Amino acid sequence: PELVLDAEGRLEIDSFYTPLYKQDLLHTNPAKNLLAIGGNGSGKSSFLLGEAIYVMSSFPGADVLLLRRDYPELERGLILDFKNLVPTELYRYHDQKHIVTWFNDSHLFFGHLPSGKERDLAQYLSSAFVFIGIDELGQFSYGAWDFLSSRNRVNRDCKPNDAGLMPVPRMGGATNPMGPGYGWIKKMWIEHQPPPDMRETAKHDGKFYQDVQGKPTCVFDPADYFFVHSTILDNPIQMEKDPNYIEKLQKLKPELRKKALEGDLESVAGSYYSNFSWERNVRSLPADTQEIIWEEWQPAWISIDWGLAHWCVICWNRRAKLADRMTIHLPRDQWKWKSVVITYRERAVNESSFTSREKAEADYHQLICGVIDKATPAEEKPLIKFAFLSPERFARGHRADRSHTIAAEMSERLAFLGFPRCSRANDDRVIGAVFIYNLIESAEWIILDNCPVLISAIETRVHNPDKLEDVLKVDGDQGDDAYDSARYGLVTMLKERVKPEEVKFQEKLASIPDHTGRMVAAYEHMLRQQQRGNSVKPKILPRWLANASRR
């Protein structure tokens, strides 16, 4: 592109970047977090380039950052688009460091972030960027976004604009409504709710607050989040370049077509659990109390996906009877019932969930046991028969004592608190993913709506592109940890090849329809267990033992 200056020698940005209508809505909105979302070819990524150019041109010395998941995608996308869009007289480009030096000493850093792990994020620890734009935001976790937002500030060398004003730091994202991160994106921009990772918040005057050092602090303001939805029809330039592009998108399979062509904001493209629905798989208490029969003799169990920097998610599960909603219009004695597993409580914590004093007084695994104890009513503890824990915790020690595994230490603490000791969870990912799919399909697994983290996790899990029968693992994503916790509990309890004897017995009880019959069977089982503990007098004594008894 040719460099165009006005009569006074000032740069005319419109000569090489003229925003489309939807892009201009984003550029001119005062919100601090902007999102371009929609179908393929709608100009989402161009918005990020345009915003970076506006910031660099307006504020000399400003540093901006544009990110994508991996460098090859970055080079084929944003970097190539920048070179094709901007006159070369305006910048110098460093090929090895991927840094653009703008004509007024502003800088554009092209970066890639393979994952949200600490080792990848560490490269930005001491950085400051006036604008941070993330292309294909749906590929990133909330943890990565949250960390990068702490780097979103005015850098030291940034100077005011012609009006003497300093810039307001802003974040921007561009994405199709898909990817493993779409759950938290939809929550924040579309639903105007804080993501589950923020944990418990209190809403007041439309904003969401948490207690920070004894003071109510706003942690999420919906007014700070603005999105624009667009499709290929909003980009006449692309349609002119490739008139047959819409026809290509129309030939995609239906669920992907809704995302790529229509930019559908509701469904999740590539969703593993596309059969999950609120109507079939979610219940609410107390609204649906009449539809659930909690039987005291049915076992309960907890499952724990242990995490430190990541999330530790605990799920409480229990068998119950659920009314068939096709029959609830009849008198209640004519309702049909089926045995289901209900996940009725969840807790999600990580190391930052506890105060410095709490962490000084107890090891992390002890704090987790405390969370479990606090969340479980005393009368419920006898019902809990198993505690399934991440398998790797049976092989690793904790910081204070490497001679004991975390599983052993947690078992001691849980037993002291009145819970069962930890059992090793089944970690076969493929078997677990398929097994959960079938439970959802047959409506044999129900989640109460007081488990929003788990519900969101199931709704947003996607296929692993390298192994389609498995769920894609997303490091740093709270939903990934919630899914693993649920998978541990469901698969280990319901599908173990060699089930614990107590589990087999409880399943046998569940198959006895008559209440009296269940009581008789339970009593006989108790007697057998007592007899196992009694010493047995041998019928034939060894000679040396017989002689000793006569003496």
N, C-alpha and C positions, 0 to 999 in steps of 0.2 A: 504493500500500500504506500501511496505517496504521502509525504508530510505536508499538511495544510496549516498555514498560520493566518490569523486575521490581520486586519490593516495595522494593528498595533504590535504585531509580531507575537501574539499569544496563540498557544496551541488550540486548535479546534478539534476536540475529542470526537464530536459528532461526525467528523469526516471519515473516521474509521470504525467508530463504535456508536451506532444509533440503537438504543434499546427498543425492543418491541414493547407493546402496551403492557403485557403482563410483567415483563422485566422492569419496566419503569415504575410499576406499582411497588415493587420491592425496593428499588433504589430510593424512592422518595418517602417510604414509610419510616417513622421514627423509632420503630421497635428495635431492640438490641439483638434479637435473634431472628434471623430471616430464613425462610425455607422456600425453595422452588421445588415443587413436587408435581409429578404428572407423568404423562406418557413419553415414549421415545420421540426424539427429534423436536421437542417443544422448546428448546432454547434454555434449558435449566443451567447447564454448565456455563453458557455464555454470560449468564447473570453474574456468576462468581468472578469471571475475568473482568467484566465491566465494573463491578464494585471495587475490585483491586486497583484498576486503572484510575477510577475517580478519586480514591483515597490517596494514591501516590501522587497524582497530579495536583491535588488541592493542598496537601500538607507536605512540604519539603522535608526530606529525611525520615518519612514514615516507613516503618517496616510492616509488610503484610505477608501472610502465609497461605498458600494453597496446597491442599493435601489430597492424596488418593491412597487406596489400599496398597498398591505395589507400583514400582517405578515403570515397568513396561507400559501399564495402562496410563500412567501419568504422561509418559513421553508421547504416546499415540493420541492422547486426549488434550489436556490443558496446555501442555508445552507447545505442541504442534499448532493448536488453535491460536495461542498467543503470537507465535512467529508469523502465522498467516494473516493475523489481524492487525498487528501494530507496525507502523513504519520503523525501519531499523535505525533511523536517525535519533529515535527517542530513547534508546537503551543500549546497554552492553550486556551480553549474556556469557556467564561462566559455565562452560560445558561440563566441567568436572563437579563443581559444587551446585549446579542448577540454580544459580542466583542471577536475577535480573537487577542491574543497577540503572535506575531511571534517570532521566536527564537532570533532575533536581536533587540527586543523591538519595532518593527514596529507594527501597529495595523490595523486590518480590522474591520470596523463597518458595521454590517448588519442593515439597517434601512428600515422602511416602511413609505409611504407618502399617507394616504388615499385620500387627495385632495391637490390642489394647494392653499388652503386658508391660510391666514396669520397665523392662530393658529397652523397649521401643519408645516409650514415652519419655525416658530419661534424657533423650537428646534435646528436649525442649524445656528442661527444668529451669534454666536461667534465662529463658528468652522472653521477649515482649513483642507482641504484634498488635497493631491498631485494628487490623481486620484479619480474621481467620476464616477461610472458606474450605469446606470439605465436600469434595465431589463424591457421588455415590454414597451418601451418608448412611443409607440403609445397611451398608456392610460394616458399620462401626458400632461398638457397644456404647451404652450410655456412659460407662466409666471413662472411655476415651474422650467423649465430648465434654464431660465434666472436668477432666483434668486440663484439657486444652483451653477451656473457658477461663481457667486460672492464669493462663498465659496471655489472655486477651486484655491488653492494657497499652497505654501510650508508651512507646519506647523512648529512651533517653534523648536521642538525636532528633526526635520529631519536632517540627516547628509549626507555629500557627499559620492559618491560611491568610488570604489577602484581607479578610475582615478582622484579623487578630484573634480568631477563635481556634481553640485546640479541638482535635477530633473526639467524638464519642466512640469508644471501642465497640465493635460489633462483631457478631459471629454470623456465618451464613452456611447453608447446606443446600445441596442439590441432589435429588434422588427420585427414582421411580418408587411407587408405593409397594416396595418389596424388599426382601433381604432379611437377614437374621436380626437386624436392629430396628425393623419397622415398628415393632411393638411400642418401644419407648418414644419413638418419633410421633406416632399417631397419638399417644397419650398426651404429649406436651403441646403439639401444634393443633391437632384436629379436635381433640376432646378438651383441651385447656385444663388438664389435670396434671399434678406432679407425677413423675414416674414412680413405680414401686420402689426403686432404689433409694428414694429419699426417705423411705420409712414413714412413720406416722406423722401427720401434719394436722394442724387445726385451721379451718377456713374462717376468715373474717373479712367482711367488706370485699369479697371477691378475690382475696389474696390468701396464700397459704403460709402458715407460720410454724416455727419450731422453737423450742426453748434452747437458747444458746447462752451458756454461762449465766443462767438465771433470768434472761431477758427474752421476751417473745420477739423473734426475728423473722422477717419475711424471707422465705426461701424460694418461693415460686409466685411470680406475678404474671398471670395470663396476658396482660397487656404488653409484656416484653417479648411475646412470641407471635409472629405474623407469618402466614404462609399464603402463597398464591398457587392455585392449581391450573395447569395448562396441558394442552395436548398438541399434537402435530398441526391441528387446525389453527392454532395460535401462532404458528411460525410460517408465514407465507414464503419466506426466503428458502427454507428447507423444501417446501412443497414445490417451489419453482425449480430447484436444483434436481429433485428426484420425484417427478410426478407419480411414479408407480409405488412410492414407499408405503402409502396407505394400503394399497392392495397386498403388499408383502405382509404387513401387520395383520390384516384380516385373515390370513391363512394360518396364523399361529393357533395352537390348541386353545380352547375357550378360556381357561383360567389365566393363561399368560397373555392372551389377546386383551382381556379386560384391563390388565395392568399396562401393557406396552402401547396399546392404541387409545383406550379410554382413560387411562390413569386412574382406575378405580381405587378409591381410598379405603374400601371396607374389607374386601377379601385379601388373603395373603397368598401371593403367587408362590408356588413351590412348597406350600404348607404340607407338612407331614400328616398332621391331624386335621385334614380338611373335613372329616366326618364329625368333628366336635361341634356341639351347638349348646347354647344356653338352655334351650327348651328341654333337651334330653339329658344333658350331663351336669347341669347346675341346679341346686336348690338353695332356698333362702330360709333362714330361721329368724323370727318365729313364723313368717308368712306361710311356710310349707310344713309346719309341725304335724298336721294331720296326715300328711303323706308318708311320714317316716315312723317306723316302730323300732325303737331302740330296745333290744332284748338284753337283759343284764348278764345272761350267761354267754353271750357272744364275745369273743376276744377282741381286744384292741391292741394296736402296736404303733410304735413310732419309728420313723426312718430319718437318718441324719446324714446329710452331705456335709462333711466337715470342711470348713474353709477358714483361712486366717486373713490374708489380704483380700481374697475372694470372699464370697458369702457362705456362711454356714446356714443352711436351711433345714428346719425340722418340720416334719409333717406328722400329724396324728391321724390314724386310720382305724376304722372299725366296721365290722359287718353289721348290717341292719336289713330290715325289710322295707321295700319301697313300693308305694302304690302305683299301679299302672294308670296313667292319666287318661287312658281311653275308657276307663271304667268309673272315674270319680264323679260322673254325673248321676250314677246309680246310688241307692242307699249304701251306707258304708259297709254293712255286712255282706254286700255283694261285690265289693271291690276285689280286684285281683292284685296279688302281691308277688314280688320276686326278691330273691336274696341279692344284695349288692354290697359293694365296699364303698364306704363314704370317707373321704378325706375331709375332716371336720374342723381342723385347726392348722395354722402354720405360724412359724416364726422365722424371720430372716435377720441375721446379725453378722457383723464382721468385727474386726479388732477395733475399728473406730466407733463402734456402738457403745463402748464402755469408757468410763472416765479413767483418768490416770491413776486415781486412787484405787479403783476397782482392779485395774491391771497390776498394780503394785502388791495388792493383798492376795491375789489368787492367779494361778495359771489360766490360760485362755480356755482350756478344756473344762476346767472347773466352773468358769463363768458360763459356758454353754450348758452345763448340767444345771446351773442355777436358773437359767432361762427356762429350761424344760420343767423344772420343779415349780417355778412361779406360775407358769402357764397352765399347769395341770391341777385341777381341783383335787383335794385330798381323797374324796370319795371315788374318784375315777382311777386312782393309782392301782387298786387291786385288779382292775379289768385289763391293764396293760401287761401283756404276756411277753412281748419281744421288743428289743431296741436294735434295729438294723443300722449298722454304721459303715461308712465308706471302707472298702477292703484295704486300701493302702494304709489306713491308720492302725492296722494290726501288725505293721512291719516297721513303723517309724516311732522313735522316741520323741519326747517333747523337750523343750529347752532346758528345763530344770533337772531332768534326770533321763539321760539317754539309755539307761539300762531297762527302762520300762516303756512299753508302747503306749501311745495315746489311748488305744482301745482298752488296755488293761487299767489305766488310770481312770478313764471315764467309767468303766464297769464298777470299780470300787466306789466311786462317788455316787453313781446312780443307785447302786445297791443300798448304800447308806441312806439315800433319800427315799427309798421304798420302790424303786423301779427295777425291772429286770436288767441283768448284765448285757453288755453289747454282744451282738452276733454279727458275724461277717456277712455283708450284703453280697448278693449276686451282681456282678458288674458286666455281664454279657450285654453289650450295647444293642446289638442287632436283635437278639431274642427279646430284650426289654422293649425296644421300640415297636416291634410287631405285636408283642403281647398287649401293650397299652392300647395300640390301635384297635385290637379286637375287643378289649374291654369297653372302649368308647363306642365302638360300632354296635355292640349288644346292649349298651346302656347299663352295664354291670359295674361301672365306676362312676360315682357321683362326687362332685366337689361342691362344698358349701361356698356361698359367695363371700364369706369372711376370709377367704383364701385368695385375694386378688393377684398376688405374685404368681401363684401356681397356675391360676386360670390364664393369665396373660402369657405365661411360659408355654402352655399347651397350644394356645392360639397362634403363637409366633414361631414355633419350631418348624424348621424347613429341612428338606432332604439334603444329605451330604452329597454334593455333586460327584465325588469320587467313589461313593458307595451308597447308592440310592436307597438301599434297605435300611440304612442307618440315619439317625438324626445328626445334623451338622452341629459340631461342638463349637461354642463361641466363648473364648476366654474372656473373663471379666464381665460377662453378662449375668446379671442376677437370675434371669429366667433360666439360664443353662443350669445353674446350681439347684434351682427349685425343681426343674424337670428331673435331674439326677436323683434328688432326694425321693421324689415320688416313685421313680422307677425302682430304686432300691427296695422300697417298702412293698410295692405291688408284686414285683417279680419274685423276690425272695420269699414272701409269705405265701403266694398263690401258685408259683410255678417251679419251685425247687424240685429237682429230680428225686433227691432224698430229703423228704420233708422232716422237720423235727417231729418227734413222737407227739408232743403236745399239740402241734398244729394239726396232725392227722386226727387226733382225738376230737379237737374242736370241730373239724369238718364233719366227722362222724356224727357228733351231736347235732350239728346244723341240719343233717339229713333226716333226723327223727322228727316227724311232724307233731307227735303227741308230747305235751308238756310233761306228763307223768313219766312217760318213757325216757325222756331226756334226763329227768331227775334220777331215775333208777340207774341208767347207764353211767351218769356222773358219780353216783355213790359206789357202784361196782368198781369204777376206775380208781376212785380214791382208796378203796380197800386194797386193790392190787398194788398201788403205789406204796402203801404202808407195809404190805407184806414183803416188798422188795427191800425195804429198809431193815427188816428183822433178820437176826442171825438164824441160820438154818442148821439144825442138829443133823450131822451126817448119819446115815443108816449103818454104814460100815466104818469103824474107826481104824486108823493105822495102829499096828501092834504097840508102837512106842507110846501112842496117845492113850490106848486102852489100859496099858500097864500103869501109866501115870495117874489115870483116873481112879484105879483101884487103890493106889497108894494114898 
